[in-house]
């Protein structure tokens, strides 16, 4: 242990010990209050969900009431029509209606169609609960709630669910629906977080002196190590830059090999298969096998080209950054269905290849984030080339950033910022005018080239 570390421990540990003691006493005194309040909130939320479920069931009954009561084209036709109505009657992300006969046979289940037509009387969830039996029992008792564990369609996980079932006694059906209750735990956690913030604010005055002392000591020690840290940061940035350069070089090499070698070989194989297919007129089996092989080789060629393009888009090297961004926007729109508008000016030779690649990767990362998180319908990409500065903006109309705005962003944002800073640029994240996320980049151009122009 170094002398500076020992000095830090001797100075700070007593202050921390006193602060922890006071904070611990205050925490345990407030725990009972927090538990009581969260139990009350949980009870209110469950009551609200129960009422919401009843409303959904009433809506479903209203939708099928005339058909169920009158059976205009006979019972079988009426039942088929009701099944179709209930199958299409959904709400929220995971809300749906299901129907079982009283012996446990599934009749309607829009989210798990493999259940339809099979008997699930003895089905148990992971807690051992006989789900279908208990729901039918609740329905036969005049309608009621039952808590169980079930598959959640939107996440693919198994979550707690509050179900409600009623009896359509005329047809011997149990009609049910329900709401997943995993969000209650999240809301309770948020309430606990609010209480925790209140406690921290209450303890702020107690910790203020300790914090000031820790800051003073930390500042003195940081001043001693400042030069070493700055040197390490410089070396780390240089290493990061070199890693990115090597990565892009290797991507370019592999992409070229895939496009110029493997892709051409696959095309040659395809010509051979086409010849076999055309010459196999007298052998239907051979012709069918050749056609199957042609489909497989076409898919393989397309996949190789996609991998090559993802590794290093040839349009970036052949036609420049503006054309590459336009191509990226078209591909993203075709794959995601999100409208992409690209307005990009050509920068010619006023940016290094590394800077162009970094800008392209930044836009690529932005589009990936839009597809994963933004829930956007439109993305605007603009690239403006000034006398000395290039400006890039990527803006979507999605759900936007959380409040307050994150200061450093996640790992993806830090990687984008480091890429841009390597070439002397700056990257900013903010809320866009359409309410979504806006990424702005400013990067210096080659001044000598700019003056010559």
N, C-alpha and C positions, 0 to 999 in steps of 0.2 A: 504494500500500500504506500503510495507516494505521500510526501509531506503535505502537498496541497489538498489531497483527499482527506488526510487526517485533520487538517485545519478546518476543512469544510464540515466534517462530521462533528467535531468538538463544538463548533460555533452554532450549527443549525439544529442538531439533535435535541438539546434541551427545549428550544423554542417549539419544535414540532411536537415533542412529548406533551407539553402543557396544552397546546392547541388541540391535540387529539383527545386528551382527557376531557376538556370542556365540551368539545364537539360530540363526544360519545355520550355524555350525560344528556345533552340536549336532544340527541337523536333518539335515545331510548324513551325519553319522556313524550316525544311526538309520535312514536310508532303506533301507540294505541289509538290516537286520534286518526291517523292515516288509515288504519285498518277498518275502523268503524265507518269512516266516510266512504271508502271504496266498496265496502259491502252494501251500503245504502245505494250507491250509484249502480252497482251490478244488479240489484233488485229492480231498480227503475228501468234499466236497459232491457232486462228480460221481460218485464211487463209490456214495454213498448213493442218488443219483437212478437210477443204473443198476440197483441192486438193487430199488428201488421199482417201476421200469418192469417188470422181470422178474416181480415179484409180481402186477402188474396183468394181465400177459399170462397168467400161470398161472390167475388168477381167470377170465379170459375163456375159456380153454380148458376149464376145469372146467364152465363154464356151458353150453358147446355140445358137450361131449365125447360124451354119449349120442346126441344127434341126429346128429352128424357120423359117428360110428362105425356106428350101426345103420340110419340112414336109414329110419325106420319107415314112412313113407308114400311112399317113392320119393325119388330124389335131388333133383328139382326142389322138392318140398314141403319136404324137409329144408333145402335151401339157403335157401328163402324164410323158414323159421322162424329159421334162424341169422342171417340178415340183420336180422330184426326184433329179435332178442335183442341183437346187437352195436350196433344203432342206439340202443337204449335204455340201453346199458351205459356210463355215464359216471362220472367221478370228479373230485373237486376242482371248480374253476370251469371249467377249460379242458381237462380230460382226456376223451378219447373214443377209439374204435377205428375204424380204416378198413380197407377191403378192396379190393384190386386183383387183377384177373386177371394172368396172366404176360405178356400183351401190352400191359399198361398201362391197361386199361379199369377205371374205378372202379365198384365194386359197392356199397359202403357208405361213407357219409360224413355223420354226423348234423349237423355244424356247417356244412358247405358242400354242401347237397343239389344245387346246380347242377352239381356235378362228376359226379354219379352217371349212369352210362350213356355217358359220353364217354371217349375214349382220351387219356391224358395221358402217353404214353411219352416224348415230347420236352419235357415241362415242365421249365423251369429256374427256380431262384430268382434273386434279384437279384445273387447272387454268381456266377452261371453254372453252378451245380451241377445235374446232371440228377437231380432228387429221386427220381422214381418208379423210374427205372432202377437207381439205387444201392440203394434200399430192396429192390427185387426181387432184386438181386444178393446183398445181405446175407442175405435169407431163403433163397435157394437154397444158400448156403454153410453152412446149418445154423442160421441165425438170428444176427442181429448188430445192432450199433448203427450209426447214421449221423447225423451232425450237419448240419443244414441250416437254412434260413430259411423261416418259414411264417407264415401269418395267425393271429393270436391272437384268439379269439372275444370274450373279456371286454373287451378294450381296442380292438379294431378295428385294431391296428397290426401290423406285421411284425416278428417277434422270432426270436431264435435258438431252435432246438428240437432236443432230443436224441431221435431216433426209434429204435424197435426193431421189427424185422420178423421174422416166422417164416413158414414155408411150410406150407400145408395141401395137401400134394401130391395127395391123393386127388381134390380138386376143382380143382386148379391155381390156388389162391388164395394171395395174399400178405396175411397178417393183420398189421397194425401198430398201434402206438400211440406215445406219446411224452410228454415233459414239456418245457415251456418253461424255458429257462435264464437268462432275463433277471433273475430274482430272485437269481442267484448274484452278479451285479455289484453289486446292492444290498447283499447281505450282506458282500461284500468291502469295499464302501465304508463299511459300518458298522464293520467291524473296523479299517479304517484310521482311522476317526474315533476309535475307542477308543484306538488307539496314539497318535494326535495329542493326545488328552486327557492321556495318561500323560506325554508329552513336555512338554506345557505345565505339568503339575504339577511335573515335575523342574526346569523352568526358572523356577519361581515365585520361588524365593529370589533368583535372579539379577536378575529384573526388579522385585523388590519396592522397592528403593531408587529406581529410575528411575520407577516408577509413583507412589510417594509424592511425588516431586518434581513430576511432571506434574500430580498432583492439586492440590498446593499452588498451583502457578502458574495452573492452570485456575480454581481457586476465586477467586484474587485478580482475575483478568480477568472471571470471571463476576459477581463482586460489582459491578464497575464497570458492567456491562451489564444488571444485574438489572432496574432500573427500566424500561429501554427494552424488554426482553423481556416484562415483565409487561404493559406498555401494549399491545404488539403482540398478545399472547395475548388480551387483553380485546377488542380490535378484531376479531380473527379469529373469536372466539366469537360476537360480535354479527353479523358478516357471515354466518357459518354458519347462525345462527338465522334471519336474514332470507332467506337462500337457501332454507331449508326451508319457511318460510312462503310464499314466492312459488311454490315448487314445488307445495305442497299446494293453493294457490289455483288455480294453472293446471290441476292434475289435476282439481280439483272442477269447474272451468269446462268442460273438455273432456269430462269424464264426463257432466255435465248436458246438454251439446250432443248427445252421442251418444245418451243415453237419451231425451231429450225431443224431439229433432228427427229425427236420422237413423233411429233405431229406429222412430219413428212413421211416417216416410215408407216404410220397408221394409214395415211392417205394412199400409199402404195398398196398396202394390204387391202384397202377398200376396193381399189381398181381390180385386184385379183378376184375378190369376192363378186364384184359386179360381172366379171367375165364368166365365172362359174355359174352365177345365177342366169345369165343370158344363154349359156350353152346347155342348161339342164332342162330343156323343154320336155324331153322324153321321160324324165324322172321327177315325178311330183315331190317325192320325199326329199330328194337332194335339193330341189329348187326351194322348198319350204325352209330347209335347214340353212341354205345360203341366204335367204331373205332374213331369217332370224339373226344370222351372223352379221349381216349388213346393218340391222338395227342396233346391234350391240356395238359394232365398230363406230357407227355414227355417234352414239352416246359417249363412247370413249374419247373420240376426237373432240367433241364439244367440251367434255370435262377437262381434257388436257389443255385446251385453249383457255378455259376459264381459270384454271390454276395458274397458267402462264400470265394471264392478264392481271390476276390478283397479286402475283409476286412482283411484277414490274410491267405496267401498261406500256406497250410499244408506242402508243400514240404520244406519250410524254416525251420520248426520245426523238420520235420522227417529226411531230408537228408542233410540239411545245406545250406549255402549261395551259393556255386558254383552251386549246382543242381537247386536252386531256380532261379538264374540268367539265367541258360540255359532254364528252363521252361518259364520264362518271355519272353525271346527272341523268342522262338517258337510261343508263343501265340500272341505276337505283330506282328510277321511276317505274321501269318495266318490272323489276323484282318486287317492289314494295307496294306499288299502287299509289304512292304519295307523289303529288305534283311537284316537279323540280323546275325552277326557272333559273337559267344561268345567263349572266351577262358578264363576259370576260374580255378584257382588252389584251392584245398581244404585247409581251414584254421583250420579245426578240432576244438579244444577247446581253441584256442588262441585268440578268440574274445568273448566278452560277448554277450548275447542274444540281449541286447539293441543295441550294436554296429552293429551286423549283420542286425537287423531290420532297423537301420538308413541307412546303405549302400544299402539295398534293396529298401527302399523308395526313396533314391536319384536316383538310376537307373530308378525306376518307373517314377519319375518326369521328368527325362531326356527324356525318351521315349515318354511321353505325350507331351513334348515340341516339339520333332521331328515331331510327327504326326500333331501338330497344326500349326507349324510355319516354319519348316526347308525346306520343299519341297525336302526332301532327297530321294535317292534311295537305300542307304546302311548305316547301322550302325554297328560299331565295338565296342564290349564290352570286355575289358580285365581285369582280376583280378590276380595280381601277389603277392605271399606271400614270403617275404624275411625273413632274420634272426630276425629282430626286427620291420619291417615296412611292412604294407600291402599297395599296390598301386592299385587303381581302375581308369580306363580310359573309358569314353564313348565318341565316336567320330562319327560324321556323315559327309556326303558329300553334305550337303544342301547349302542354300544360305549364311550361315554364319552370323556372328555378324555385327552390324552396325559399322561404323568408325566415330569417335574414339570409342574404346571399352568402354562400360559402366563400371564405377568403382565399383558400388555396385550391379548392376543387378536389376531385378525386385523382386517382392515379393516371387516368387517361388525360385529364386536363394538365397535370404536371408534365407528362410526357410531351404533349403538344407545345407547352410553353418552353420547355427545354430545347426542343427542335428549333423553334423560332429564335430563341435567344442565342443559339449557336451562330446564327448568321446576322446578329446585330439587330434583330427585330423585337417587337413587343406584341404580346397577346393579351386580350382583355375579354372577360366574360360578363354579360349583363342581360337584363330583360329586354326583349325586343319590343318594337312598337305594336306588334300583333299579339303580345302577351306571352310569347314563347321565349326561347333562349337565343341569344345573339352572341356570336363569337367574332371579334374584330382583330385583325392582324395588320400591323404596320411594319414594313421591312424596307430598309434603304436599298436603293438601286446603285448600279455602277456609275459614280458621278462622272468619270472620264467619258464613258460612253454617252451619258446624258448630255454633256456639254458638246460633244461632237455632233450629236443629233441636232 
